[in-house]
Amino acid sequence: MKVKKFYVYNNREAIIKIRAELGPDAVILHQKKVKQKGLFGYFKKPMIEVVAAIEDTQAPKPIEVKKEPKEFLIKKPEDVLRERVEQKQPDKSQPIKPVAKDEILEIKDMLYSVLKKVNNDDINDIIKRTENKELANIYSCLKDNEIEDHILEEILNQLSESIREDKIIDSKEALINRLKKIVDHYIIDNKKPSSKVIFFVGPTGVGKTTTIAKLAAHYSINEGKKIGFISADTYRIAAVEQLKTYSDILSIPVEVIYNPDEIHDAIEKLKSHDIIMIDTAGRSHKNHKQVDELKELLNQVMEKETYLVVSCTSKNKDIKEIINTYSFIDNYKIIFTKIDEATTYGTIINTAVETQKPISYITTGQSVPDDIEIMSVDKVVSLLMKEA
């Protein structure tokens, strides 16, 4: 099998080059955005690295680009597979040659992995139908941010529909404004905490305690609220000490509980405070005992608000496991931490769609109380469109 890399600026250019050099039966295996090489490459527009392949037993059939019709389309992988198998179908009276059989299996496995990894045919069709450069750029940014394919396709469909309905929507600004409306539908929650008692739950290492301190400082300093802390994270001595440190700095009282039924007394001691923030231990989806303890703790308090704290640096697969671990909680909002450490931000959209829960806050550093923001449409779209 002959494999070759192409460096292009857009999908149309890639298709032209691949068909010209490898022929119409070539298959795209992979594509990603890359920076241009050289001293000034950083300042130049990113290129797309496209990896294409064709079976080397077939001579490539170069084509005259000028004579081609307008649709420069590579065949769909499943069509190529079907043709390859039909071509290699042996006479029933003859045994199948091992080499030919292995070759067919190799092609089949390769195409299956490609189809499993991405489902770009429909999305590429959307972009080609509109022939909109700005839409293609938005698609590239969203794809690079690892937004799930089915979500990405839905977003592209809505943007494409806007273009068809309103011919004026062909500028980057207009499309991004439309994108903001779509994102707003998915994720945004601008409401302040409505309950006096607030639980913060989530896996270890995501920054729950620091996030609590940031919110406490904000409500205490900026809004004049009287805040109280409860630490239920007695698995880690460091977590209790960290909360006590913030308690001393912010002059906020803290109660420590060791069993779920102790929370009533702790809340009673802090009943004169406007907001009571409860730090819980990080839970592993593999540790059923810890999860059961959290359930028992949450069930002790009827009137409450719950925030699930997750890191934006987590992989989509890990986020899904975290969501599953905390699925026993009926109503919760989400806080994304470590935005400053993340390289992709699609997990924000993926999580909002997966959970159907709003994103309330993001944290952007270690500084207390500065590095926390209410999630906004402008912010999340800005993160997604950094290189647009």
C-alpha positions as CSV (number, residue, x, y, z in Angstrom):
1,M,0.0,0.0,0.0
2,K,1.4,3.4,-1.0
3,V,1.0,6.1,1.7
4,K,1.8,9.8,1.2
5,K,1.5,13.0,3.2
6,F,0.2,16.2,1.7
7,Y,0.4,19.7,3.2
8,V,-2.5,21.9,2.1
9,Y,-4.5,24.9,3.3
10,N,-8.0,23.4,2.9
11,N,-9.9,20.2,2.0
12,R,-10.5,21.2,-1.6
13,E,-6.8,21.6,-2.2
14,A,-6.1,18.3,-0.5
15,I,-8.6,16.4,-2.7
16,I,-7.2,17.9,-5.9
17,K,-3.6,17.0,-5.0
18,I,-4.5,13.5,-3.8
19,R,-6.5,12.6,-6.9
20,A,-3.7,14.1,-9.1
21,E,-0.9,12.0,-7.5
22,L,-2.6,8.9,-6.2
23,G,-5.7,8.6,-8.4
24,P,-9.4,8.6,-7.7
25,D,-9.4,5.4,-5.6
26,A,-7.2,7.0,-2.9
27,V,-8.4,7.0,0.7
28,I,-7.8,9.6,3.3
29,L,-6.4,8.0,6.5
30,H,-5.8,11.0,8.8
31,Q,-5.7,14.8,8.8
32,K,-4.6,17.4,11.4
33,K,-3.7,21.0,11.5
34,V,0.1,21.8,11.7
35,K,2.2,24.9,12.0
36,Q,4.4,25.8,9.0
37,K,8.1,25.1,9.4
38,G,10.8,27.7,9.3
39,L,11.8,30.8,11.2
40,F,8.5,32.6,10.3
41,G,6.3,29.6,10.4
42,Y,4.7,30.6,13.7
43,F,3.3,33.7,12.1
44,K,1.9,32.0,9.0
45,K,-1.5,30.5,8.6
46,P,-1.6,26.8,9.8
47,M,-1.6,24.1,7.2
48,I,-3.4,20.8,7.1
49,E,-1.4,17.6,7.1
50,V,-3.3,15.0,5.2
51,V,-2.3,11.3,5.0
52,A,-3.7,9.4,2.0
53,A,-3.1,5.9,0.7
54,I,-3.8,3.7,-2.2
55,E,-3.1,0.0,-2.8
56,D,0.3,-0.2,-4.5
57,T,-0.7,-3.2,-6.7
58,Q,-2.8,-0.8,-8.6
59,A,-1.1,1.8,-10.6
60,P,-2.3,5.3,-9.8
61,K,-4.4,6.9,-12.4
62,P,-3.5,10.6,-12.5
63,I,-6.1,12.9,-13.8
64,E,-6.1,16.1,-15.6
65,V,-7.4,18.5,-12.9
66,K,-8.6,21.1,-15.5
67,K,-10.9,18.5,-17.1
68,E,-12.5,17.3,-13.8
69,P,-16.0,18.4,-13.0
70,K,-16.5,20.7,-10.0
71,E,-17.0,18.0,-7.4
72,F,-13.5,16.9,-6.5
73,L,-14.6,14.1,-4.3
74,I,-12.6,11.0,-3.2
75,K,-14.7,7.9,-2.9
76,K,-16.1,7.0,0.4
77,P,-14.1,4.4,2.3
78,E,-16.9,1.9,2.4
79,D,-17.3,2.1,-1.4
80,V,-13.6,1.6,-1.9
81,L,-13.7,-1.4,0.3
82,R,-16.7,-2.9,-1.6
83,E,-14.9,-2.4,-4.9
84,R,-11.6,-3.9,-3.6
85,V,-13.4,-7.0,-2.3
86,E,-15.4,-7.5,-5.5
87,Q,-12.2,-7.1,-7.6
88,K,-10.4,-9.7,-5.6
89,Q,-13.2,-12.2,-5.4
90,P,-11.7,-15.5,-6.8
91,D,-13.2,-18.1,-8.9
92,K,-15.1,-20.6,-6.7
93,S,-13.1,-23.5,-8.2
94,Q,-9.8,-21.9,-7.2
95,P,-8.5,-21.6,-3.6
96,I,-7.9,-18.1,-2.2
97,K,-4.3,-17.1,-2.3
98,P,-3.1,-16.3,1.2
99,V,-1.5,-13.0,0.1
100,A,-4.7,-11.8,-1.6
101,K,-6.7,-12.7,1.5
102,D,-4.3,-10.9,3.8
103,E,-4.4,-7.9,1.6
104,I,-8.2,-7.7,1.7
105,L,-8.2,-8.1,5.5
106,E,-5.6,-5.4,5.8
107,I,-7.7,-3.0,3.7
108,K,-10.8,-3.9,5.6
109,D,-9.2,-3.3,9.0
110,M,-7.7,0.0,7.9
111,L,-11.0,1.3,6.6
112,Y,-12.9,0.1,9.6
113,S,-10.5,1.9,11.9
114,V,-10.8,5.1,9.8
115,L,-14.6,4.9,9.9
116,K,-14.6,4.2,13.6
117,K,-12.2,7.1,14.3
118,V,-14.0,9.8,12.3
119,N,-17.2,10.2,10.3
120,N,-16.2,13.1,8.2
121,D,-18.1,12.3,5.0
122,D,-21.3,14.1,6.1
123,I,-19.5,17.0,7.6
124,N,-17.3,17.5,4.6
125,D,-20.4,17.4,2.4
126,I,-21.9,20.2,4.5
127,I,-18.8,22.3,4.0
128,K,-18.5,21.5,0.3
129,R,-22.2,22.3,-0.3
130,T,-21.8,25.8,1.2
131,E,-18.4,26.3,-0.3
132,N,-17.8,28.7,2.7
133,K,-14.2,29.2,3.7
134,E,-15.1,30.6,7.1
135,L,-17.3,27.6,7.9
136,A,-14.4,25.3,7.0
137,N,-12.1,27.3,9.3
138,I,-14.7,27.0,12.2
139,Y,-15.0,23.3,11.5
140,S,-11.2,22.9,11.7
141,C,-11.0,24.7,15.0
142,L,-13.9,22.7,16.6
143,K,-12.4,19.4,15.3
144,D,-9.0,20.3,16.7
145,N,-10.6,20.9,20.0
146,E,-11.8,17.3,20.0
147,I,-15.5,18.0,20.0
148,E,-17.4,14.7,19.6
149,D,-18.2,13.9,15.9
150,H,-22.0,13.7,16.4
151,I,-22.0,17.1,18.2
152,L,-19.7,18.6,15.6
153,E,-22.0,17.5,12.8
154,E,-25.0,19.0,14.6
155,I,-23.3,22.3,15.0
156,L,-22.1,22.3,11.4
157,N,-25.7,21.5,10.2
158,Q,-27.1,24.4,12.1
159,L,-24.4,26.8,10.8
160,S,-24.9,25.5,7.3
161,E,-28.7,26.0,7.6
162,S,-28.1,29.6,8.7
163,I,-26.0,30.2,5.5
164,R,-28.7,28.7,3.3
165,E,-31.4,30.7,4.9
166,D,-29.5,34.0,5.0
167,K,-27.0,34.6,2.2
168,I,-25.6,37.5,4.1
169,I,-24.1,35.1,6.7
170,D,-20.8,34.5,5.0
171,S,-18.4,36.4,7.2
172,K,-16.3,35.0,10.1
173,E,-18.0,37.4,12.5
174,A,-21.5,36.5,11.5
175,L,-20.8,32.8,11.7
176,I,-19.2,33.1,15.1
177,N,-22.2,35.1,16.4
178,R,-24.4,32.2,15.2
179,L,-22.0,29.7,16.8
180,K,-22.4,31.6,20.1
181,K,-26.2,31.2,20.0
182,I,-25.8,27.5,19.4
183,V,-23.3,27.1,22.3
184,D,-25.5,29.2,24.6
185,H,-28.2,26.7,24.1
186,Y,-25.9,23.9,25.2
187,I,-24.0,25.1,28.2
188,I,-24.6,28.4,29.9
189,D,-25.8,29.0,33.4
190,N,-25.6,32.6,34.7
191,K,-27.6,32.0,37.8
192,K,-26.0,32.5,41.2
193,P,-26.2,29.8,43.8
194,S,-29.8,29.6,45.0
195,S,-29.3,27.4,48.1
196,K,-27.6,28.2,51.4
197,V,-25.8,24.8,51.5
198,I,-23.5,24.0,48.6
199,F,-21.7,20.7,48.1
200,F,-18.6,20.5,45.9
201,V,-18.0,17.0,44.5
202,G,-15.6,15.5,42.0
203,P,-12.5,13.3,41.5
204,T,-9.2,13.9,43.4
205,G,-6.7,16.4,42.0
206,V,-9.1,18.7,40.1
207,G,-8.8,21.6,42.5
208,K,-12.0,21.4,44.5
209,T,-10.6,23.0,47.7
210,T,-8.9,25.9,45.8
211,T,-12.1,26.4,43.8
212,I,-14.1,26.7,47.0
213,A,-11.7,29.2,48.4
214,K,-12.0,31.3,45.2
215,L,-15.8,31.4,45.3
216,A,-15.8,32.0,49.1
217,A,-13.4,35.0,48.6
218,H,-15.6,36.4,45.8
219,Y,-18.9,36.2,47.7
220,S,-17.2,37.4,50.9
221,I,-15.2,40.3,49.5
222,N,-17.2,41.4,46.5
223,E,-20.8,40.7,47.7
224,G,-20.4,41.0,51.4
225,K,-21.8,37.5,52.1
226,K,-21.1,35.7,55.3
227,I,-19.5,32.3,54.4
228,G,-18.9,29.1,56.4
229,F,-16.8,26.1,55.5
230,I,-17.4,22.4,56.2
231,S,-14.7,19.8,55.4
232,A,-15.9,16.3,54.8
233,D,-12.6,15.3,53.0
234,T,-11.0,13.5,55.9
235,Y,-9.3,11.0,53.6
236,R,-6.6,13.5,53.0
237,I,-5.2,15.4,55.9
238,A,-3.7,17.9,53.5
239,A,-7.2,18.8,52.2
240,V,-8.4,19.7,55.7
241,E,-5.3,21.7,56.4
242,Q,-5.6,23.5,53.1
243,L,-9.2,24.5,53.8
244,K,-8.2,25.6,57.3
245,T,-5.4,27.8,55.8
246,Y,-7.9,29.5,53.5
247,S,-10.2,29.8,56.5
248,D,-7.6,31.7,58.4
249,I,-6.7,34.0,55.5
250,L,-10.3,34.8,54.7
251,S,-11.6,34.8,58.3
252,I,-14.1,32.1,57.5
253,P,-15.1,29.6,60.2
254,V,-14.6,25.9,59.3
255,E,-16.2,22.7,60.7
256,V,-14.7,19.3,60.1
257,I,-16.9,16.2,60.0
258,Y,-15.9,12.5,59.9
259,N,-19.2,10.8,59.4
260,P,-22.2,11.8,57.2
261,D,-24.6,12.1,60.2
262,E,-22.3,14.8,61.7
263,I,-23.2,17.3,59.0
264,H,-26.4,18.4,60.7
265,D,-24.6,19.7,63.8
266,A,-22.0,21.4,61.5
267,I,-24.7,23.2,59.5
268,E,-26.4,24.1,62.8
269,K,-23.2,25.8,64.0
270,L,-23.0,27.8,60.8
271,K,-26.7,28.6,60.5
272,S,-26.1,32.4,60.9
273,H,-24.0,32.4,57.7
274,D,-25.4,33.2,54.2
275,I,-23.6,30.4,52.3
276,I,-22.2,27.2,53.7
277,M,-19.6,25.5,51.3
278,I,-18.9,21.8,51.8
279,D,-15.7,20.2,50.6
280,T,-16.0,16.5,49.9
281,A,-13.4,13.8,49.3
282,G,-12.5,12.9,45.8
283,R,-14.1,9.7,44.6
284,S,-12.9,7.0,42.3
285,H,-15.4,5.3,40.1
286,K,-13.7,2.0,41.1
287,N,-14.2,2.5,44.8
288,H,-17.9,1.7,45.5
289,K,-17.4,2.3,49.3
290,Q,-16.4,5.9,48.7
291,V,-19.2,6.5,46.3
292,D,-21.8,5.1,48.8
293,E,-20.4,7.3,51.5
294,L,-20.9,10.4,49.3
295,K,-24.5,9.3,48.5
296,E,-25.2,9.0,52.2
297,L,-23.6,12.4,52.9
298,L,-25.7,14.1,50.2
299,N,-28.9,12.4,51.3
300,Q,-28.5,14.0,54.7
301,V,-29.3,17.4,53.3
302,M,-32.5,18.0,51.4
303,E,-32.2,21.7,50.5
304,K,-28.8,22.0,48.7
305,E,-27.0,22.8,45.6
306,T,-24.3,20.6,44.1
307,Y,-21.3,21.5,41.9
308,L,-19.4,18.7,40.1
309,V,-15.8,19.9,39.7
310,V,-13.8,18.5,36.8
311,S,-10.6,19.3,35.1
312,C,-10.5,20.6,31.5
313,T,-7.2,18.7,31.1
314,S,-9.1,15.3,31.4
315,K,-9.6,13.2,28.3
316,N,-13.1,12.7,26.9
317,K,-13.0,9.1,28.0
318,D,-12.1,10.0,31.6
319,I,-14.8,12.7,31.7
320,K,-17.4,10.1,30.6
321,E,-16.3,7.8,33.5
322,I,-16.5,10.7,36.0
323,I,-20.0,11.6,34.7
324,N,-21.1,8.0,35.2
325,T,-19.7,7.9,38.7
326,Y,-21.8,10.9,39.7
327,S,-24.9,10.0,37.8
328,F,-26.7,9.2,41.0
329,I,-26.9,13.0,41.6
330,D,-30.2,14.3,40.1
331,N,-29.4,17.9,39.8
332,Y,-25.9,19.5,39.7
333,K,-24.0,22.1,37.9
334,I,-20.4,21.9,36.5
335,I,-17.2,23.8,37.2
336,F,-14.3,23.3,34.9
337,T,-10.9,23.8,36.4
338,K,-7.4,24.2,34.9
339,I,-8.5,26.0,31.8
340,D,-5.0,27.5,31.8
341,E,-3.3,24.1,31.6
342,A,-5.6,22.6,28.9
343,T,-4.6,22.5,25.2
344,T,-8.1,21.6,23.9
345,Y,-11.5,22.8,25.1
346,G,-14.0,20.6,23.3
347,T,-14.6,18.6,26.5
348,I,-16.6,21.6,27.8
349,I,-19.1,21.2,25.0
350,N,-19.0,17.4,25.1
351,T,-19.7,17.3,28.8
352,A,-22.6,19.8,28.7
353,V,-24.3,17.8,25.9
354,E,-23.6,14.4,27.5
355,T,-24.9,15.5,31.0
356,Q,-27.5,18.1,29.9
357,K,-26.2,20.1,32.9
358,P,-25.1,23.7,32.8
359,I,-21.5,24.9,33.1
360,S,-21.4,27.6,35.8
361,Y,-17.7,28.5,36.4
362,I,-14.3,28.0,35.0
363,T,-11.0,28.5,36.8
364,T,-7.9,29.8,35.0
365,G,-5.1,29.6,37.4
366,Q,-4.0,29.2,41.1
367,S,-4.5,32.7,42.3
368,V,-7.2,33.2,45.0
369,P,-9.7,34.9,44.4
370,D,-8.8,36.2,40.9
371,D,-8.6,33.1,38.7
372,I,-12.2,32.1,38.5
373,E,-14.9,33.3,36.0
374,I,-18.6,32.8,35.5
375,M,-18.9,30.8,32.3
376,S,-20.0,32.9,29.3
377,V,-20.7,32.2,25.7
378,D,-18.0,34.7,24.7
379,K,-15.4,32.9,26.8
380,V,-16.0,29.4,25.6
381,V,-16.2,30.4,21.9
382,S,-13.1,32.4,22.3
383,L,-11.3,29.3,23.7
384,L,-12.6,27.2,20.8
385,M,-11.7,29.7,18.1
386,K,-8.2,30.6,19.3
387,E,-6.6,29.8,15.9
388,A,-9.5,30.7,13.7
